[in-house]
Amino acid sequence: MVPSPLSLTASGLHKRYGDVKALDDFSLDIPPGTIHGLLGPNGAGKSTAVRALATLIDVDRGEASVAGHNVRTSPAKVRQRIGLVGQAAAVDEILGGTQNLVMFGRLFGLSKSAATARAAQLLNAFDLTEAAGRPVSGYSGGMRRRLDIAASLILSPAVLFLDEPTTGLDPRGRNEVWRTIRTIAAQGTTVLLTTQYLDEADQLADSISVMNAGHVVQSGTPDELKKQLGADRIVITVTDAAELARVAASVRVHTEPTIDEAGRSVTIEAPAGTAALMAAVRALDDAGIEPVDLVLRRPTLDEVFLALTAQENAS
């Protein structure tokens, strides 16, 4: 059999807890060295999918392969090639950063010297060297999460599962974790990231799968998913709502405008992107109109998410 070029593949996974279908024909393909975002509302099955792929639970039926090994028939081999960061931190807050990583290294079978060397390497890579001797209880949320991720990388996994890694972090902490995730992927590790923060997926993910009711509703790059909702839009905002009709008339030659009196804005579709924006600027200038705001706006992942899950729930 020819080895799969994919780092992770799942086909038709089913998992039931009583009457609840946690996974219902879940399928997924992820190429190596990429960050894949798994999005979905609470109860969509994201964490169940991660636990199944990480061999923490068995599925009722279906097949999956991670790092070239079958999840159901070779779970031990899968575990040797993956890292997992759950929603709750796994590090010991009484111990320091170095002590935590050395402890994990020893648990993973490294000699004391090898575990110490690997700990130093990871602490340096994640900018934690200065805090290496301090108890983790004194770390910020972002530092604690980075240490947690570092512990999952002790054995240089081929695939890293991150289950909502930035939940509860402030913006600074989230940015620190984002930087860490980008570094991991740049070094060749495949990352499967579950998150409820759509801006996080937009910032980090090379590709995204939207889940609902235990299965994948739609997959694609962030740009591909956004384009499904239509073209870019230009939003023109004015100070006085009385100017809206004149604004709409000036840009109507390009596309049919939508007027929002409450927001004092006019919106037009812009399939040509920045070229349409420049045309709108010229049209407004010719009409002697000075808007207070003029922006080229793309559909957001929030809108994609809401549209896809609404369609799924309505069907």
C-alpha positions in Angstrom: 0.0 0.0 0.0 1.3 3.5 -0.9 1.7 5.7 2.2 -0.7 8.5 2.4 0.8 12.0 1.8 -1.6 13.3 4.4 -0.5 13.8 8.0 -4.0 13.1 9.2 -7.0 11.5 7.6 -10.4 10.4 8.9 -13.2 8.8 7.1 -16.7 8.2 8.3 -16.1 8.3 12.1 -19.1 7.6 14.3 -19.3 7.9 18.0 -22.5 7.7 20.1 -23.0 8.3 23.8 -26.5 6.9 24.5 -28.8 8.8 22.2 -26.3 11.5 21.5 -24.3 11.3 18.2 -21.0 12.9 19.2 -19.5 12.1 15.8 -21.8 11.4 12.8 -19.9 10.5 9.6 -16.9 12.8 10.6 -14.3 13.0 7.8 -11.1 15.1 7.6 -7.9 15.3 5.5 -4.9 17.4 6.6 -1.6 17.8 4.6 1.7 17.8 6.5 3.2 21.0 7.9 -0.1 23.0 8.0 -2.4 24.4 10.6 -5.9 23.2 10.3 -8.7 24.9 12.2 -11.7 22.9 13.5 -14.6 25.3 14.2 -18.0 24.6 15.6 -20.5 25.6 18.2 -20.5 24.0 21.7 -21.5 20.4 21.3 -20.5 20.2 17.7 -18.1 17.3 18.4 -14.7 19.1 18.1 -13.2 17.8 21.3 -14.7 14.3 20.7 -13.0 14.3 17.3 -9.6 15.3 18.8 -9.9 12.6 21.5 -10.7 10.0 18.9 -7.8 11.0 16.6 -5.4 11.1 19.6 -6.5 7.5 20.6 -8.0 8.6 23.9 -11.4 7.1 22.9 -12.4 4.5 20.4 -15.0 5.2 17.8 -18.0 3.0 17.0 -17.0 2.8 13.3 -14.9 4.5 10.7 -11.2 4.7 9.9 -8.5 7.2 10.7 -4.8 7.5 10.2 -2.4 9.9 12.0 1.3 10.3 11.0 0.9 7.2 8.8 -0.5 4.9 11.5 -4.0 3.6 11.9 -5.7 5.0 15.0 -7.7 1.9 15.7 -5.2 -0.9 15.0 -1.9 0.9 15.9 -2.8 3.3 18.8 0.6 2.9 20.5 2.4 4.0 17.3 0.1 6.9 16.9 0.8 8.1 20.5 4.6 8.0 19.7 4.1 10.5 16.9 1.6 13.0 18.4 1.4 15.8 21.0 -1.8 16.9 22.7 -2.6 20.0 24.6 -6.1 19.9 26.2 -8.3 22.6 27.5 -6.9 22.3 31.0 -3.2 22.9 31.7 -1.1 19.8 32.4 1.9 21.4 34.0 2.5 21.3 37.8 2.2 24.9 39.2 4.4 24.1 42.2 7.4 23.1 40.0 9.4 25.5 37.8 9.5 25.5 34.0 12.7 23.4 33.8 11.4 20.9 36.4 8.2 20.5 34.6 9.8 19.8 31.2 12.4 17.5 32.7 9.6 15.5 34.4 7.7 15.1 31.2 10.9 14.1 29.4 11.6 11.4 31.9 7.9 10.2 31.7 8.4 9.9 27.9 11.5 7.7 28.5 14.3 10.2 28.0 17.4 9.9 30.1 17.9 12.6 32.7 20.6 14.4 30.6 18.5 14.1 27.4 15.4 15.4 29.2 17.4 18.3 30.7 18.9 19.2 27.3 15.5 19.1 25.6 13.9 21.2 28.3 16.6 23.9 27.8 16.0 23.8 24.1 12.2 24.2 24.4 12.4 26.9 27.1 14.7 28.9 24.8 12.5 28.4 21.7 9.4 29.6 23.6 11.1 32.5 25.3 10.8 31.1 28.8 14.4 30.7 29.8 14.4 33.7 32.2 11.4 32.1 34.0 12.8 28.6 33.9 13.5 28.4 37.6 10.4 30.1 38.9 7.3 28.2 40.1 4.7 28.0 37.3 2.1 29.5 39.7 3.8 32.8 39.1 3.6 32.6 35.4 1.1 34.7 33.3 -1.6 32.8 31.5 0.2 33.1 28.2 3.5 31.8 29.7 1.7 28.9 31.4 0.1 27.9 28.1 3.3 28.1 26.2 5.0 25.9 28.7 2.0 23.5 28.4 2.6 23.4 24.6 6.4 23.0 25.1 5.7 19.9 27.2 3.7 18.4 24.3 6.7 18.8 22.0 9.2 16.9 24.1 9.4 14.1 21.5 9.1 16.4 18.5 5.7 15.1 17.3 4.6 14.9 13.7 1.1 16.0 14.6 0.1 18.3 17.4 -3.5 18.6 18.7 -4.4 21.9 20.3 -7.9 21.8 21.9 -9.0 25.4 22.4 -5.5 26.5 23.6 -6.2 30.2 24.2 -9.5 29.9 26.2 -9.4 32.4 29.1 -6.3 34.2 28.0 -6.1 38.0 27.6 -5.1 39.5 24.2 -1.4 39.5 25.1 -1.5 35.9 26.2 -3.4 34.9 23.0 -0.8 36.6 20.8 2.0 34.8 22.6 0.4 31.4 22.0 -0.4 32.4 18.3 3.3 33.1 17.8 4.2 29.8 19.3 1.8 27.9 17.1 3.1 29.6 14.0 6.7 28.6 15.0 5.7 25.0 15.5 4.1 24.7 12.1 7.0 26.5 10.4 9.3 23.8 11.7 7.2 21.1 10.0 4.7 19.9 12.6 1.1 19.5 11.5 -1.3 21.3 13.9 -5.0 20.5 14.4 -6.5 23.4 16.3 -10.0 23.5 17.7 -11.2 26.9 18.7 -14.4 29.0 19.2 -12.5 32.2 18.4 -13.1 32.7 14.7 -10.4 35.5 14.5 -8.0 33.0 15.9 -8.7 30.5 13.1 -8.6 33.4 10.5 -5.1 34.4 11.9 -3.6 31.0 12.1 -5.2 28.4 10.0 -4.1 27.4 6.5 -7.4 25.6 6.1 -10.6 25.3 8.1 -13.4 22.8 8.7 -16.7 23.9 10.1 -18.4 21.3 12.3 -21.9 20.9 13.3 -23.8 18.0 14.9 -20.8 15.7 14.7 -19.7 16.1 11.1 -18.0 18.5 8.8 -20.3 21.0 7.1 -17.7 22.7 4.9 -14.0 22.9 4.5 -11.6 25.2 2.7 -9.1 28.0 3.2 -10.3 31.1 5.1 -10.5 33.0 1.8 -12.4 30.2 0.0 -15.0 30.0 2.8 -15.5 33.8 2.8 -16.0 33.9 -0.9 -18.9 31.6 -0.6 -20.8 34.4 1.0 -20.3 36.7 -2.0 -18.0 39.4 -3.1 -16.2 42.0 -1.1 -18.2 45.0 -0.2 -17.6 48.8 0.0 -19.2 50.5 2.9 -19.6 54.3 2.7 -20.5 56.2 5.9 -21.6 59.8 6.0 -22.3 62.3 8.8 -25.8 63.2 7.7 -28.4 60.6 6.7 -29.9 63.1 4.3 -26.8 62.6 2.1 -27.5 58.8 1.7 -29.7 59.1 -1.5 -27.0 61.3 -3.2 -24.3 58.8 -2.2 -26.3 55.9 -3.5 -27.0 57.7 -6.8 -23.3 58.5 -7.3 -22.1 54.8 -6.9 -25.2 53.2 -8.5 -23.4 53.0 -11.9 -21.1 50.4 -10.4 -23.5 48.2 -8.5 -27.0 48.4 -6.9 -26.4 50.0 -3.4 -28.0 49.1 -0.1 -28.9 52.0 2.2 -28.7 51.7 6.0 -30.3 54.9 7.4 -29.7 53.9 11.0 -26.0 53.4 10.3 -25.8 56.4 7.9 -24.1 54.1 5.4 -24.4 52.8 1.8 -23.0 49.4 0.9 -22.2 48.2 -2.6 -20.7 44.9 -3.7 -17.1 45.1 -5.0 -16.2 41.9 -7.0 -13.2 43.8 -8.4 -11.9 44.5 -4.9 -9.5 47.5 -4.7 -10.3 48.5 -8.3 -14.0 48.9 -7.3 -12.9 50.9 -4.3 -10.9 53.3 -6.4 -13.9 53.7 -8.8 -16.2 54.5 -5.8 -13.7 57.1 -4.5 -13.6 58.8 -7.9 -17.4 58.8 -8.2 -17.8 60.3 -4.7 -15.2 62.9 -5.5 -17.0 63.9 -8.8 -20.2 64.3 -6.8 -18.5 66.4 -4.2 -19.2 64.0 -1.4 -16.8 63.6 1.5 -17.6 60.5 3.5 -16.5 60.1 7.1 -15.5 56.5 6.5 -14.9 54.5 3.3 -13.8 50.8 3.7 -13.4 47.7 1.5 -14.9 44.9 3.7 -14.6 41.2 3.1 -17.1 38.7 4.5 -15.8 37.6 7.9 -15.4 34.0 9.3 -18.1 34.9 11.8 -20.5 35.4 9.0 -19.4 32.2 7.3 -19.8 30.3 10.5 -23.2 31.6 11.2 -24.4 31.0 7.6 -23.1 27.4 7.5 -24.4 26.4 10.8 -27.8 28.1 10.2 -28.1 26.2 6.9 -27.2 22.9 8.6 -29.7 23.4 11.4 -32.4 24.3 8.9 -31.9 21.3 6.7 
